[in-house]
Amino acid sequence: MSQPLVVFDNVVKHFGEFVAVERMNLEIHRGEFVAIMGSSGCGKTTTLRMLAGLEKPSEGEIRLNGERINDLRSWERDTPLVWQNLALFPFLSVVENVEFGLKMRGMAKAERQRKALEWLDRLGLSEFAARDIAQLSGGQRQRVALARSLVTEPPILLLDEPLSALDAHLSVRMQGVLTGLQKDLGITFVYVTHSQSEAFAMADRVVIMSRGRVEQVGTPQAVFREPHNRFVAEFVGGKNILGGSVAGFDESGLVRVESEHGAFLVRPPMDRTVAAGEQVSLCLGAEHIQLGERAALANRLECRVVGEEFIGSMVNIHLESASGLELQVQKPHAEYAGLGLHGGQKIFAGWDSANALILRGE
């Protein structure tokens, strides 16, 4: 594999005694769309600011194109940042905003105007070139900020929650604009967000952070289907988690886990072994639970329906077992309607052993 574009090598950042980023080791490759996500205070924005040159690592090394950049100031590295508030200049026209970076580099007026107009055209903003920033909509301003950052043709673009101020409909449209641009240009995007839907819709890989630590890195599909630990499972949502202990193994190698809610067969972890008596946490995706009388399933619980929640094209069905275990089941509307459920109804919830996993590090 070719040399990564960006390397965080044992990077630590602390503010006084507070550790904002703890021993980060991360590689980002050319042409990738990487999303860094986590709850407030997890260290994602500090990570982006260190890459942008707005914060200096306390320990470790950041490399860009193989060059150590710890001591380079923000204007000495080619890592433009699209801010959450966009930071456009209200006293400049649209085209003058886009030209600004080229002007700072000493490019002649005619050439920088040509390049600025070219980028405005690529982003569908040609007709607004002479307008004041205040005359634009939120989505139009967002595209001006992108044009201003991309006009210098950088190898990497950093984005700090750029869609957070947009309404839901416009945010979805801008996701399409961003992913289309990134694929067309082949530029590396590093995107910080608290929104799982944004990250999972756009990114090639996601980085999940908590309390300054990287908890998991992987494709959106891998992170959702195979969370490494309880934090990631709870963060991505749609998971049922219960504790128990390893009671043994069946003839096919499945792990038998005993819990206060019953005994369940689970596929063994792929990256480690478990031993009899070990305390473990099971993770079961809400989409994998079947409802009905299917006795063939390896794992079954009798439950009662306690509620339903309609979310877009899906329905979350909330169940409770006789032992008090709360389960979340997710079904498409058509399948939900066919079940004919009502509050208080008794129903069996079952799942295949292959669809439950033992969380790593638990």
C-alpha positions in Angstrom: 0.0 0.0 0.0 1.2 3.5 -0.8 2.4 5.9 1.9 -0.5 7.4 3.8 -1.2 11.1 3.2 -1.7 11.8 7.0 -0.2 10.0 10.0 -1.0 10.7 13.6 1.9 8.9 15.4 1.3 8.6 19.2 -0.2 12.1 19.3 -1.3 13.5 22.7 -2.9 16.8 23.3 -3.6 18.2 26.8 -4.7 21.5 28.1 -3.2 21.8 31.5 -4.1 18.6 33.3 -7.0 17.8 30.9 -6.1 15.2 28.2 -8.1 16.1 25.1 -6.5 13.5 22.8 -4.8 10.4 24.2 -2.2 8.4 22.2 -3.8 8.7 18.8 -2.4 6.5 16.1 -4.2 7.0 12.8 -3.4 6.8 9.1 -5.5 8.6 6.4 -4.8 7.7 2.8 -5.0 9.8 -0.4 -8.5 10.1 -1.8 -10.3 8.9 1.3 -13.3 10.4 2.9 -12.7 10.0 6.7 -15.3 11.1 9.2 -14.3 11.6 12.9 -17.3 11.4 15.2 -18.2 11.2 18.8 -20.1 13.1 21.5 -19.1 16.6 22.7 -15.7 16.7 24.3 -14.4 13.4 22.8 -11.5 15.1 21.1 -12.6 15.1 17.5 -12.4 18.9 16.9 -9.1 19.1 18.7 -7.8 16.4 16.4 -8.9 18.4 13.4 -7.4 21.6 14.8 -4.0 19.9 15.3 -4.1 18.8 11.6 -5.0 22.3 10.5 -2.2 23.9 12.6 -4.5 25.7 15.0 -3.3 23.6 17.9 0.1 22.0 18.5 0.5 18.4 19.8 1.8 18.0 23.3 3.5 14.8 22.3 3.9 12.6 19.3 4.1 13.6 15.6 1.8 14.5 12.8 3.0 13.9 9.3 1.6 15.2 6.0 3.0 13.6 2.8 5.8 12.1 4.9 6.8 15.5 6.3 6.6 16.3 10.1 4.2 19.3 10.4 4.0 19.8 14.2 5.8 23.1 14.1 4.4 24.5 10.8 1.9 27.3 11.3 -1.5 27.0 9.7 -0.7 29.1 6.7 2.5 27.1 6.0 0.6 23.8 5.5 -1.9 23.2 2.7 -4.8 22.0 4.9 -7.7 24.4 4.4 -10.6 24.2 6.9 -14.3 24.7 6.3 -15.6 26.0 9.6 -19.0 25.3 11.2 -19.9 29.0 10.9 -18.3 29.1 7.4 -16.3 32.3 8.3 -17.0 34.0 5.0 -16.1 37.7 4.7 -19.4 39.8 4.7 -17.6 42.8 3.2 -16.5 40.9 0.1 -18.6 39.7 -2.8 -19.0 36.0 -3.5 -16.2 35.9 -6.1 -13.9 38.0 -3.9 -14.4 35.5 -1.1 -13.4 32.7 -3.4 -10.4 34.6 -4.7 -9.1 35.4 -1.2 -6.8 32.5 -0.8 -5.3 33.0 -4.2 -4.8 36.7 -3.5 -2.8 35.8 -0.3 -0.6 33.6 -2.5 0.2 36.5 -4.8 -1.6 35.3 -7.9 -2.3 37.9 -10.5 -5.9 39.4 -10.4 -7.0 38.1 -13.9 -5.8 34.6 -13.2 -7.3 34.4 -9.7 -10.6 35.7 -10.9 -10.7 33.2 -13.7 -10.0 30.3 -11.3 -12.6 31.7 -8.8 -15.3 31.9 -11.5 -14.4 28.4 -12.6 -15.0 27.0 -9.2 -18.2 29.0 -8.7 -19.4 27.4 -12.0 -18.5 23.9 -10.8 -20.6 24.5 -7.7 -23.6 26.0 -9.5 -23.0 29.6 -8.2 -21.9 31.5 -11.3 -25.0 33.7 -11.3 -24.2 34.8 -7.7 -20.6 35.8 -8.3 -21.2 39.6 -7.8 -23.7 39.3 -4.9 -23.0 40.1 -1.3 -22.8 37.1 1.1 -25.8 38.3 3.0 -28.0 37.8 -0.1 -27.3 34.1 -0.2 -29.2 31.2 1.3 -27.5 28.8 3.9 -26.8 26.2 1.2 -25.4 28.7 -1.2 -23.1 30.1 1.5 -22.0 26.6 2.2 -21.0 26.1 -1.4 -19.1 29.4 -1.4 -17.1 28.2 1.6 -16.3 25.0 -0.3 -15.2 26.9 -3.4 -13.0 29.2 -1.4 -11.2 26.2 0.2 -11.0 24.2 -3.0 -9.8 26.9 -5.4 -6.2 26.5 -4.2 -6.5 22.8 -5.2 -5.2 21.4 -1.9 -4.4 17.7 -1.4 -6.7 17.6 1.7 -9.8 19.4 2.9 -10.8 19.6 6.6 -14.4 20.2 7.5 -15.7 21.0 11.0 -19.4 20.1 11.3 -20.2 22.2 8.1 -23.8 21.0 7.8 -24.9 21.5 11.4 -26.6 24.8 10.8 -28.7 23.6 7.8 -32.2 22.2 8.0 -32.6 18.5 7.5 -33.7 18.6 3.8 -30.8 21.0 2.8 -28.3 19.0 4.8 -29.1 15.8 2.8 -28.7 17.7 -0.4 -25.3 19.1 0.7 -24.2 15.6 1.6 -24.7 14.7 -2.0 -22.7 17.8 -3.1 -19.8 16.9 -0.8 -19.5 13.3 -1.7 -19.8 14.1 -5.4 -17.1 16.7 -5.2 -14.8 14.4 -3.2 -15.1 11.6 -5.6 -14.7 13.8 -8.7 -11.7 15.6 -7.4 -10.0 12.7 -5.6 -9.1 15.1 -2.7 -8.9 13.6 0.8 -11.7 14.8 3.1 -11.4 14.8 6.9 -14.8 15.5 8.3 -15.7 16.1 11.9 -19.3 15.6 12.9 -21.6 14.5 15.8 -24.1 13.2 13.3 -24.0 9.4 12.7 -26.3 9.7 9.7 -24.0 12.2 8.0 -20.8 10.2 8.7 -22.3 6.9 7.6 -23.8 8.3 4.5 -20.7 10.0 3.2 -17.5 8.5 4.7 -15.3 5.6 3.4 -14.1 5.1 7.0 -15.3 6.4 10.3 -13.3 7.1 13.4 -15.2 6.8 16.7 -13.8 8.7 19.6 -14.6 8.8 23.3 -12.8 10.8 26.1 -9.9 11.5 23.8 -9.3 7.9 22.7 -10.0 6.3 19.3 -12.4 3.5 20.1 -12.8 2.0 16.6 -11.8 2.8 13.0 -13.5 1.1 10.0 -16.0 1.3 7.2 -19.5 2.5 8.3 -20.9 -1.0 7.6 -18.2 -2.8 9.7 -18.5 -0.4 12.6 -22.3 -0.8 12.7 -22.3 -4.5 12.3 -19.2 -5.3 14.4 -18.8 -2.7 17.2 -15.6 -3.4 19.1 -16.9 -2.6 22.5 -20.0 -1.5 24.5 -19.3 2.2 24.0 -19.3 1.9 20.2 -22.4 -0.4 20.2 -24.3 2.2 22.3 -23.0 5.1 20.3 -24.1 3.8 16.8 -27.4 2.7 18.3 -29.9 0.0 17.2 -28.2 -2.5 19.5 -29.5 -4.6 22.4 -26.8 -5.4 25.0 -27.0 -7.8 27.8 -24.5 -9.3 30.2 -23.8 -12.9 31.1 -21.0 -15.5 31.6 -19.6 -18.2 29.4 -21.1 -21.6 30.4 -19.4 -23.6 27.7 -19.5 -24.5 24.0 -21.7 -26.7 21.9 -20.6 -29.3 19.4 -20.5 -26.7 16.6 -18.2 -24.3 18.5 -20.9 -21.8 19.5 -20.5 -20.1 22.8 -23.2 -20.9 25.4 -23.8 -17.8 27.5 -25.9 -17.9 30.7 -27.6 -14.7 31.9 -30.4 -13.8 34.2 -32.7 -13.7 31.2 -31.9 -17.2 30.0 -29.2 -19.2 28.1 -28.1 -18.2 24.6 -25.9 -19.5 21.9 -23.6 -17.0 20.3 -20.9 -17.1 17.7 -17.4 -16.9 19.2 -15.3 -13.7 18.8 -13.1 -13.7 15.6 -10.2 -11.9 17.3 -9.9 -13.7 20.6 -10.9 -16.7 22.7 -13.2 -16.8 25.6 -13.1 -19.1 28.6 -15.7 -20.8 30.7 -16.8 -18.5 33.6 -15.7 -15.3 31.8 -18.0 -12.4 32.1 -19.1 -11.1 28.7 -21.5 -8.7 27.0 -23.6 -9.8 24.1 -24.6 -7.4 21.3 -27.7 -8.1 19.1 -28.8 -5.7 16.3 -32.4 -4.6 16.5 -32.8 -5.5 12.8 -31.9 -9.1 13.4 -34.6 -10.0 15.8 -37.5 -12.0 14.4 -41.0 -11.9 15.9 -43.5 -14.8 16.0 -43.6 -18.5 16.8 -40.5 -19.7 15.0 -39.3 -22.4 17.3 -36.3 -23.3 15.0 -34.3 -20.2 16.1 -31.5 -21.0 18.5 -32.4 -18.1 20.9 -35.9 -17.2 22.0 -37.6 -15.1 24.6 -41.3 -14.6 25.4 -42.0 -10.9 25.6 -44.8 -8.4 25.6 -45.1 -5.4 23.4 -44.7 -2.1 25.4 -44.6 0.4 22.6 -43.8 1.4 19.0 -41.8 4.3 17.6 -42.0 5.4 13.9 -38.7 6.6 12.5 -38.7 7.4 8.8 -39.3 4.2 6.8 -38.7 2.0 9.9 -40.6 1.1 13.1 -38.8 0.5 16.4 -40.8 -2.0 18.4 -40.1 -2.0 22.2 -40.5 -5.3 24.0 -40.0 -6.5 27.6 -39.3 -10.1 28.6 -40.7 -11.7 31.8 -37.3 -11.3 33.4 -37.3 -7.5 32.7 -35.0 -7.4 29.7 -35.9 -4.6 27.4 -35.5 -5.3 23.7 -35.6 -3.0 20.7 -36.7 -4.6 17.4 -36.6 -2.7 14.1 -38.8 -3.5 11.1 -39.8 -1.9 7.8 -43.4 -0.5 7.8 -44.8 -3.2 5.6 -43.5 -6.0 7.8 -44.6 -4.2 11.0 -48.1 -3.8 9.5 -48.3 -7.5 8.8 -47.5 -8.4 12.4 -50.7 -6.7 13.7 -49.1 -5.8 17.0 -50.8 -4.0 19.9 -49.7 -2.9 23.3 -49.5 -5.7 25.9 -49.5 -8.4 23.3 -47.4 -11.5 24.1 -45.0 -12.5 21.3 -41.8 -14.5 20.9 -38.6 -12.7 20.0 -35.9 -14.9 18.4 -32.6 -14.5 16.7 -30.0 -16.7 15.0 -26.7 -17.3 16.8 -24.7 -15.8 13.9 -26.4 -12.5 14.4 -25.3 -12.0 18.0 -21.7 -11.2 19.0 -19.5 -11.0 22.1 -18.2 -7.5 22.3 -14.4 -7.0 22.3 -12.8 -5.8 25.5 -15.8 -6.8 27.6 
